[in-house]
Amino acid sequence: MGIVVDLNDFSVRTPEQIIRIFYSLYDYGKVKEELWEVFRKVAINDERGVGALEDVEARTALLFDHLMNLVQAVERLRQGVTDAENCVICGQIRRQHNNDGA
């Protein structure tokens, strides 16, 4: 007998499922496009214009930059692009494989 998990219920997803589902819906380009579209609309709707960003808006722009970089970094890690000896997320030491696959 198996367990049925509703993946639409965010509270029951494992971290691995969250990452897999996220990357099936979004990639770096899509995240960048969506976040900057939101920020652009906020900045354009500000009567002072884009050039007069307040501290909160500047921090939001910086947060968006960091989120985009995070999405790209996780995407690259998922693709195996790393030379780190330890997992950057959990800190576990990666296993080194010899030529025999052991």
Residue pairs with C-beta under 8 A, 6 or more apart in sequence:
5 12
5 13
6 12
7 13
7 17
7 21
10 18
13 21
19 74
19 78
23 74
23 75
23 78
26 34
26 71
27 71
27 75
28 68
28 71
28 72
28 75
31 67
31 68
31 71
32 68
35 64
35 67
35 68
36 64
39 60
39 61
39 64
42 57
42 60
43 49
43 50
43 53
43 57
44 50
46 52
46 57
53 61
76 82
77 88
77 89
82 88
84 94
85 93
85 94
86 92
86 93
86 94
87 93
87 94
